[in-house]
Amino acid sequence: MYHLKQVLFFVVAGILVAFGSSGLTSKVVGQTVRFETNVGNIEVQLHPNDAPIAVANFLSYVNAPAGSNYDGTFFHRSISNFIIQGGGFYLPENGVANSVPSMPPIRNEFGISNTRGTLAFAKLGGNPDSATNQWFFNTADNSANLDVQNGGFTVFGTVVSGMNIVDAIEAVDTFNLDAEDPGTFDNVPLINDGSNFVIVNTITVVSVLLGDVNLDGAVSFEDIPIFIDLLTTGSYQNEADCDQNATLDFADIPAFIAILTGQ
């Protein structure tokens, strides 16, 4: 339990996924989480092959009962040109921010570099195997620091859409809300007028169906107009990255047609 020195009003920001799945199971390529915030959406591809323990740990908090999961947590730390961090504390009530109940710490699985746009677990200093519930987005290339510090910080996801939203959250003004208990809430991001935390509401994880660009749970000819619009406007949506090269361009057209026609 943590006491904040002032009571504030909060804007809800959630992590939801609207992707569906259908009979084209061979085209389902992985698990993605969508961070829905009052600033905008962020989509993160998980990496279970590279960090299976970390991904399983993350999902265990996602699927935990109310009061033990990430529902109602907030971004409690933001350091410019470094990270934005969350997953550890619930939205304060009457000036008190309760901690998310911790499950046993996990073994470190450092493998993917802490480059800009990656999602990693936080941990205690001097203990590589101490990560529990808190995670952070790398807002800069922190590989020279976080890849070698404390056994390396385990990356378990990568932003595939909405890095501009991560940057926007990082750009929000921060405030020291725990002058009497320094260290935890020294850099809390609040919306510009100083009245709103940026918080997490819920997290849902599902499989991504390539080609389902209108997010109706099926790949059909109704996806064509949106697919063309995404290609011509330069907007990125990872369901439309049909050749799976982490770039949305006209090279995706043959793969999209193959998925659409069931080839």
N, C-alpha and C positions, 0 to 999 in steps of 0.2 A: 504494500500500500504506500503510495507516494502522495504527499500533500503539495499542491501548487499554491503559489502565493496569491493567485487571483482566480476568480471564476469567470469563464468566457463562454460565449455561444459558439457552437461548432457547426460547420457545413459538412454534411455527409458525403463521403466519397467511398465508392465500393469497388470490389473486384468481382466481376461477373463475366460469364462467357455465354454467348448466344449461339455458338456453333452447334450444329446437329450432326447426326450420322444417318446413313441410309444403307441401301443394299450394296453400294460401291465400297465395301469394306477394304478392298485392296488399295484404295486411294487414301485411306486414313493414315496419316503420317506421324501422329504424335499427340502430345497433350499441350494445350496452351491455356494460360490464364489471362483473363482480361481485367486489368485494373481500371475501374470506372471511378473517376474523381470529379470534383466540381471544376477542375481545370480541363479535363478531357480524358480520353481512354489510352491505356498502355497495354499492348499485347506482348506476352512473354512466352517463348517456347521453352519447355522444360527439357533437361538433359539426363534422363534416367540411365542411359548407357554409360555416361561418363561419371555420374555422381548418384548411383542408385540409393545409397543410404540417405543422402541429403534430400533427394526428391521424395523418398518415402517418408522422411521426417516432416517435410513441408506438408505433404498430403495428410499426415496424421493430425496435424493441427487444423487443416482445412476441414477435415471430416469429424473433428471432435464435437462433443455436445456444446450447446450454447453455454457461454460462460467459461469455456475452455478453448474455443476456437478464435479465429481472427475477426469475427463479427464485432464491430464497434471499436476496433483499435484505431490508432492514429499515427501519422508520421511524427515522431517525437524528436527527430534530430536531422538537421540539414547543415552540411558544411560545403560552402561554395567551392567548386572545382574539385570535389572529392566524392561525397556520397549523400544520399537521402535515405533515412533509416526508419523502419517501423516494425510492427509485429510483436512488440513487447508489452504494450500498455493499453488498457481500455480508456475510452473517452471519460474524462474526469466527471464526477458527480459531486456537487458541493465542494469543489476544490480538491477532491481526492481522486488520483489515478491509480486504479488497481492493476496489478501485473497479470498478464496472461499466465495461467498455471503452467509451469515448466514440466515437460516430460524428461526422461533421462537424457543426458547429453549424448551426442553422437560422435562416432569416430571421424576424424578429419579425412577428407577425400580430395585434397587439392590436386587439380589436373588441368582445368581450364583457366587460362590467364584472366586476371581481373582487369580487363580492358573496358573502355567506355561502353555502356549499354548492357553490361552483365549484371545478374542478380546473384548475390552470395549471402551466406550466413555469417552473422556476427558471432564473436566468441570472447571469452575472457582472456586478458593478457597473460602470457606465459603458460597457457594451457591449450595446445592445438585441438584437443578432443573435448571441447567444452561448449560447442554450439547447441542451442536449444530452439528457441522460437523466433529470435530477432533476425531480420534479414535487411539487406541494403542494396540499393542500386548504385553501381559505379557511374558517376556522372563525368568522369575523366578517365584517362588511361592510368590506372593505379598499379600496373603490373610491377613497376620497379620497386614499389613499396609493399603492397599486399601479397604479392606472389612469394616473397621471401620472409615475411614477418610471421612469427608464431606458427611456423609450419605451412604457411600459405593459407589464404582464405578460400573456402570451397565455393566455387561458382556452380550453380545448379540450373541456371536459366539465362536466356538472352533476349533482350528486347527485339522484337521483329517489326513492331509498328508503334509509333507514339513516343519516340525518343524526344521529340519536341515538347511533349507533355512532362516528361521527366525533367527537362531543362526548365520548364515553366515553374514546376514545383520548387526546384532548387533556387529559382530566382525570387521566390516569395520571401519577404522580410522575416527574419528570425528574432526571437525574444528569449531572454533568460527568465524562466518562470520558477526556478528553484534556488534562489539566492541563499536560502537557509540550508539547502541540501545540495551543494554543488556537484555537478558531474552528470546528472541524468537528463535534466530538462534545460540545459544551458542554451541550446540552439533550436528552439521549437519553431517550425515554420507556421506563421499566421498570415491569413489573407491581408492584403495591403492596409486595410483600415485597422488592423490589429485586433479584430473581433472574432476571427474564425480560424480554428485549426484546420489543416488539411488532414482528413482522416480516412480510414479504411472501413467499409461497411461489411461486405461479405466477400468470400472467395469461392468460386466454383470452377472445377477443372473438368474438361471434356476433351474428346478427340477432335482433331481438325479434319474436316472433309474438304479436300482439294477440289476447287471448282464451284463450291457452293457459295458464290459471292453475294447472293442475296440472303444468305443465312436462314433458309427455310427448311433445312434438313435434307435436301435432295439436290442433285445436279440435274438441271433441266434447261430447256431453251429460254426460260425466264431469266436465267443467269446471264445470257448473252449481252443485253444492253448495259448491265452494270459492269460486266467484264470489260467491254469496250470503253466505257466511261473511265474506268480505273486506268486502263492503258493510256488513254489520250490525255487525261488530266495529270498523270504522274502520281496520283494518290496510291499509297501502298496498302494492300490488304492481303495478309498471308494466305488466305484461302485461294487467292488468285495466282499465287506463285506456283504454277502447275508443274514447272520443271524443277522445282525445289532447289534453286540456286541462290535463294535469299535476295533475289532482285525481281521486281515486276517490270517486264518489258515485252516487246513483241515476240521474243523467243518463246514466250509462254503460250502463244496461240496454238501451235501444233499439239502441245500436251493438253491444253484445254479442250480442243476439238476431240482428241482421243478419249478423254474422260466423258465428255458430253455424249459421244456416240457409243460408249461402252467398249471401245477397242482396247 
